[in-house]
Amino acid sequence: MKALGVDALPADHPSAAARWHCEIKFDGYRAIAVINQGVARLLSRTERPLDYPELTPALENLGCRNAVIDGEIVALDSKGRSDFQILQGRDLGKRPPMVYFVFDLLHLDDESFLSQPIEARRAALARLVKKPGRTLQLSPNFDVPPKVLLAAAKREGLEGIVLKRKGSLYESDRRSGAWLKIKNLNEQEFVIGGFTPPKNSREHFGAILVGYHEGRGLHYAGKVGTGFDAKLLRSLHALFLKHRADSCPFANLPFSRRSRYGSGMTRSAMREVVWLQPRLVAQIKFAEWTQDGMLRQPVFLGMRDDKPAGLIRREPAAGRSPR
């Protein structure tokens, strides 16, 4: 089940807290745990196997024969906050502390929970995960008005919150609005469509060109030149060369002039770009969207191989005050 991104909290009135379960939004990989005859495996939203062997023993020790559990794989920083950049470090040979935060139960042994309300699913999950450990945690529920949790998340530097309508069922592969996500930070996935050559002392490439799908076309959203170290520049460049293309994949290029933030691509600027097939996805954080639809102060966080490029759309801006 997918959360619908919104740019503001639900209407603020006395019954707001009574209508929603509030949780923290984690910054990691969404993962379904499938336990079959006591053997656990983790799958992405697109059913791709996820290789996190340090997380499966705790799942196999839950004491059930079969189960399907929904959750998020995260890496934690020194303050216990989920951090996608740290999670990416694992792919580069580092070993940050990993945790699988679980928040929903779809099936347990001989019983399906898909037709049961969220409260029943949550209660059964809490009984199953009765002894959380270092690598397996139950995502906490907060019985507070949504605006209170969103403000607390902002103070603690967290990405945002998730609201789940009380009494709601589990709707597989849907964004019905029964689950909402509100972000404190502007951060989302973008499709990589090309890269510029390096300048000065930088090696391999200068910046990546990113965009999102709108209608039937890929729309350019700007250049991202920060967030890379030397090792990452080298490994990404090798990956990019495997996806070279002969032509520009962005439907809205060229621009007639450069934007005020220098991210606009004119015909002359495009002559230096190495174009890529629009298959690779990157996680980007940024200050805001400009009036001309470009990213302001974007920073590369990591690659996303768990989300198909064809599904990447522009998401709502970070959460604002309740309206």
C-alpha positions in Angstrom: 0.0 0.0 0.0 1.3 3.4 -0.9 1.0 6.7 0.9 -0.3 9.7 -1.0 2.0 12.7 -0.9 0.3 15.9 0.2 1.7 19.4 0.8 -0.4 20.2 3.9 -1.8 18.5 6.9 -5.5 17.6 7.0 -7.8 20.3 8.2 -7.0 21.2 11.8 -10.0 20.8 14.0 -10.7 18.9 17.3 -11.5 15.6 15.6 -8.3 15.5 13.5 -6.3 13.4 16.0 -9.3 11.0 16.4 -9.2 10.2 12.6 -5.6 9.4 12.1 -2.8 7.1 13.4 0.5 9.1 13.3 3.9 7.6 12.5 7.3 8.8 11.6 8.3 8.7 7.9 11.5 6.7 7.5 14.1 7.6 4.9 15.1 4.2 3.5 14.0 1.3 1.4 10.4 0.1 1.5 10.5 -3.7 1.9 8.1 -6.6 2.2 9.2 -9.5 4.4 8.0 -12.9 3.3 8.5 -15.8 5.8 7.8 -19.2 4.2 8.2 -22.2 6.4 10.3 -20.2 8.8 12.7 -18.9 6.1 12.6 -15.1 5.6 13.4 -13.0 2.5 13.0 -9.3 1.8 11.5 -7.9 -1.4 11.3 -4.4 -2.8 8.0 -2.9 -3.9 8.7 -4.2 -7.4 9.3 -7.7 -5.9 13.1 -7.5 -6.4 15.1 -9.5 -3.8 16.9 -7.2 -1.3 20.2 -8.5 0.1 20.3 -7.6 3.8 21.4 -10.9 5.5 21.8 -9.1 8.8 18.1 -8.5 9.0 16.6 -11.9 8.2 17.6 -13.8 11.5 15.4 -11.6 13.6 12.5 -12.3 11.2 13.1 -16.1 11.3 13.1 -16.0 15.1 9.6 -14.5 15.4 8.1 -18.0 15.9 5.7 -18.2 13.0 5.7 -20.5 10.0 4.5 -18.1 7.4 4.0 -14.3 7.3 3.9 -11.3 5.1 5.0 -8.1 6.8 5.3 -4.5 5.5 8.1 -2.2 6.7 11.1 0.0 5.8 14.8 -0.9 5.8 16.8 2.0 7.2 20.3 2.9 8.3 20.6 5.0 11.5 22.9 8.0 12.2 24.5 8.7 15.5 21.3 10.2 16.9 19.1 7.3 15.8 17.6 9.0 12.8 17.1 7.2 9.5 19.5 8.6 6.8 19.4 7.6 3.2 23.0 8.7 2.5 24.3 6.4 5.3 22.2 3.6 3.8 23.9 4.2 0.4 27.2 3.8 2.2 26.4 0.1 2.7 26.6 -0.4 -1.0 30.1 1.1 -1.0 31.4 -1.4 1.5 30.6 0.4 4.7 28.6 -1.3 7.5 26.2 1.2 9.2 23.7 -0.1 11.8 20.7 -1.4 9.9 17.1 -1.8 11.2 13.9 -3.1 9.7 11.1 -1.0 11.0 7.8 -3.0 10.5 4.4 -1.3 10.5 1.8 -3.6 8.9 0.9 -7.3 8.8 -0.8 -8.8 5.7 -0.7 -12.5 6.5 0.2 -14.7 9.4 0.3 -18.5 9.3 -3.3 -19.5 8.1 -4.9 -16.1 8.4 -5.1 -13.2 6.0 -5.4 -9.7 7.4 -6.0 -7.8 4.2 -9.7 -7.4 4.9 -9.2 -6.4 8.6 -8.9 -2.8 9.7 -5.5 -1.3 10.5 -6.1 -1.6 14.3 -6.4 -5.4 14.0 -3.4 -5.7 11.7 -1.4 -3.5 14.0 -2.4 -5.4 17.2 -1.5 -8.7 15.6 1.9 -7.3 14.4 2.6 -6.1 17.9 1.9 -9.6 19.3 4.2 -11.1 16.7 7.0 -8.7 17.3 6.7 -8.9 21.1 10.5 -8.8 21.6 12.0 -6.1 19.3 15.7 -6.3 18.9 18.6 -4.4 17.4 17.7 -5.1 13.8 13.9 -5.5 14.1 11.7 -2.8 15.5 8.0 -2.0 15.5 7.3 1.5 14.0 5.8 3.5 16.8 2.3 5.0 16.7 1.8 8.5 18.3 -1.6 9.3 19.7 -1.2 13.1 19.1 -2.7 15.6 16.6 -0.8 15.4 13.3 0.5 19.0 13.6 2.2 18.1 16.9 4.1 15.2 15.4 5.0 17.1 12.3 6.5 19.9 14.4 8.4 17.4 16.6 9.7 15.7 13.5 10.9 19.0 12.1 12.7 19.8 15.4 14.5 16.5 15.4 15.6 16.8 11.7 13.3 13.9 10.5 12.0 13.7 7.0 8.3 13.9 7.9 5.3 11.9 9.1 2.8 9.4 7.8 -0.9 9.5 8.6 -3.0 6.4 8.4 -6.8 6.7 8.6 -8.3 4.8 11.5 -10.3 1.8 10.4 -8.8 1.7 7.0 -8.0 -1.6 5.1 -4.8 -2.5 3.4 -5.1 -1.5 -0.3 -2.3 -3.2 -2.2 -0.5 -1.0 -4.8 -2.9 2.0 -4.3 -2.6 5.6 -3.2 -6.2 5.9 -2.1 -5.6 8.7 0.5 -6.1 6.4 3.4 -2.4 6.8 4.0 -0.8 10.3 3.7 2.8 11.4 3.8 3.9 14.9 4.7 7.5 15.9 4.4 9.5 18.5 6.3 12.3 18.3 3.7 12.1 18.6 0.0 13.5 15.2 -1.2 12.4 12.8 -3.9 13.5 10.5 -6.7 14.5 11.8 -10.1 15.4 10.1 -13.4 19.0 10.7 -14.6 19.1 11.7 -18.3 22.7 12.7 -18.8 25.9 14.2 -17.3 28.2 17.1 -18.0 32.0 16.8 -18.3 34.2 17.5 -15.3 35.9 20.8 -14.7 38.9 22.0 -12.9 40.2 19.3 -10.5 37.1 17.1 -10.5 37.3 13.8 -12.4 34.8 11.6 -14.3 31.8 14.0 -14.5 30.7 17.4 -13.4 26.9 17.2 -12.7 24.0 14.9 -13.5 20.9 16.1 -15.4 17.7 14.9 -13.7 14.0 15.0 -14.4 10.6 13.5 -13.8 7.8 12.1 -16.0 4.9 14.3 -16.9 2.3 13.1 -19.3 4.2 11.0 -21.8 7.5 12.9 -21.6 10.5 13.2 -19.3 10.8 16.8 -18.0 14.2 18.3 -17.2 14.4 19.7 -13.6 18.0 20.8 -13.3 21.6 19.8 -12.7 23.0 18.2 -9.6 26.7 18.7 -8.9 27.1 18.2 -5.2 26.9 15.2 -2.9 29.6 13.1 -4.6 33.0 12.1 -3.3 35.9 10.8 -5.5 34.9 7.1 -5.1 31.3 7.8 -5.9 32.2 9.9 -9.0 34.3 7.0 -10.3 31.7 4.2 -9.7 28.8 6.3 -11.0 30.7 7.2 -14.1 31.3 3.6 -14.9 27.6 2.9 -14.4 26.6 5.8 -16.6 28.8 4.7 -19.5 26.7 1.4 -19.7 23.6 3.5 -20.4 24.8 6.0 -23.0 22.3 7.3 -25.5 22.6 9.1 -28.8 20.0 11.8 -28.1 18.5 13.9 -25.3 15.7 12.1 -23.4 14.1 15.3 -22.0 11.0 16.5 -23.8 11.2 20.1 -22.7 14.8 20.8 -23.9 16.4 22.9 -25.1 15.5 26.1 -23.2 15.7 29.5 -25.0 17.9 30.9 -22.2 19.6 29.9 -19.0 17.7 30.2 -15.8 18.8 32.5 -13.0 20.1 29.6 -11.1 22.3 28.4 -14.0 20.4 25.1 -14.4 18.7 25.9 -17.7 20.0 24.0 -20.7 20.3 26.0 -23.9 21.1 24.4 -27.2 24.7 25.4 -26.9 25.0 24.0 -23.4 23.5 20.7 -24.5 26.4 20.1 -26.9 28.7 19.2 -23.9 26.2 16.8 -22.3 26.6 13.0 -22.5 23.1 11.7 -22.7 21.8 8.6 -20.9 18.9 6.2 -21.4 16.3 7.3 -18.8 16.6 4.2 -16.7 18.6 5.2 -13.7 17.0 6.8 -10.6 18.6 9.0 -8.0 17.5 10.4 -4.7 17.9 14.2 -4.5 17.3 16.7 -1.7 16.8 20.4 -2.5 15.8 23.7 -1.1 12.7 24.4 -3.2 11.2 24.4 -6.7 11.9 27.7 -8.5 9.1 29.5 -10.4 10.4 28.2 -13.7 10.3 24.6 -12.5 13.9 24.0 -11.6 15.5 22.5 -8.5 17.2 25.1 -6.2 20.3 23.9 -4.3 20.0 20.2 -5.2 22.2 17.6 -3.5 22.7 14.0 -4.6 21.9 11.5 -1.8 22.2 8.1 -3.6 20.9 5.8 -6.3 17.5 4.1 -6.1 17.3 0.7 -7.8 14.1 -0.2 -6.0 11.9 2.2 -8.0 11.2 2.0 -11.7 12.2 5.2 -13.7 8.9 5.2 -15.5 7.0 5.8 -12.3 8.9 8.9 -11.2 6.7 12.0 -11.0 7.0 15.4 -9.4 5.9 15.2 -5.8 4.3 17.9 -3.6 6.6 20.3 -1.8 7.6 19.8 1.8 4.8 20.1 4.4 3.4 23.5 5.3 1.3 24.7 8.2 -2.2 23.3 8.5 -4.8 24.9 6.3 
